[in-house]
Amino acid sequence: MNARRLRASLKGWGGVGAMAVVCALAAVFALLLPVTQSRQTGTEDLGGQGTAKGDQIRAAKCPDPEKQSLSPSSGDQNGTAVQKIKDRGFLIVGVDQNSYRFGYRDPNSESDDAELEGFDIDLAHEIADKIVGDRPGNIRFRAIPTDQRVPAIQDGKVDMVVRTMTINCDRLKQVAFSSPYFETGQQVLAPKKSDITGLDKSLADKRICTAKGSTAWDALDAASKAGTLPASAGFRDRTVPNQLDCLVRLQLGEADAVVTDGALAASQAAQDPTVGLKGEPFTDEFYGVAMKKGADDLVRRVNGILVDYRKDGWQKSYDKWLAESLGESSGPPPVQYK
């Protein structure tokens, strides 16, 4: 986590068992149970920032992937991709429903069809309001596992993905990204009583869980090759479809540690007071809205929306969803277009 962005201020939050059960059931039954959002949205399952900065692992071949998006003023914002969404009458967005405070269903809700909410969900609503118009039914959510984010975009199942998705060079070859809307870094999460101290020799012979298709796995692979991660640390065959599954494995004793984005790690620590962040973040990463390559007008439109959202909506959403577990923020990351 970049120290100039956020400071860790973790607070316990009970009911993690309920959270895990609810989210697991939601993932299983998302296709079977219709969900009505408070704004009359639909949801469908397609898959069925911490402490001071430490040494950074960053690909030399692509030092600034977060600076490769199109400027809002560089061309048409109302081309074929945007018009298709307007003609349809609603935006289709791939999201998570298991990431506490980013995209999730409140486990304490008294409703049988608790709506999706969180930091990413707020942004998705903002984009829909600005493209389609602020009216009921202007958005449809699709719950997508981590490793299905890119295929969902490429196959046209969603217009975009707003799901704690890191902008990196490999993904830029497959999809287009907006300018960054959030900054974080990979970090280790483990039981507080464990002897794990971070990405170091304390992970020797430990079982490390990551989400399949996540940048966490890539970061561990890079650390292993660089010798930063002990060779005996097991992570290559310990991936799960969704990040919450790693927390459950940690609770069941089936994993010794989790590596994920520091923002998500802090949210998981807020769910379960028996776990905590270990050591410092070891990457710099930026979340972006992912869209189909070639949809330049949509990318420019989203970037234009983000310009205003950073001024008027970002901080309000951050304070509502993330400040409790991540502490104060100096605001969204700076933006530079290609």
Secondary structure, 3 states (H helix, E strand, C coil): CCCCCECCCCCCCCCHHHHHHHHHHHHHHCCCCCCCCCCCCEEEECCCCCCCCCCCCCCCCCCCHHHCCCCHHHCCCCCHHHHHHHHHCCEEEEECCEECCCEEECCCCCCCCCCEECHHHHHHHHHHHHHCCCCCCCEEEEECCHHHHHHHHHCCCCCEECCCCECCHHHHCCEEECCCCEEECEEEEEECCCCCCCCCHHHCCCEEEEECCCHHHHHHHHHHHHCCCCCCCECCCCEECCHHHHHHHHHCCCCCEEEEEHHHHHHHHHHCCCEEEECCCCCCEEECCEEECCCHHHHHHHHHHHHHHHHHCHHHHHHHHCHHHHCCECCCCCCCCC
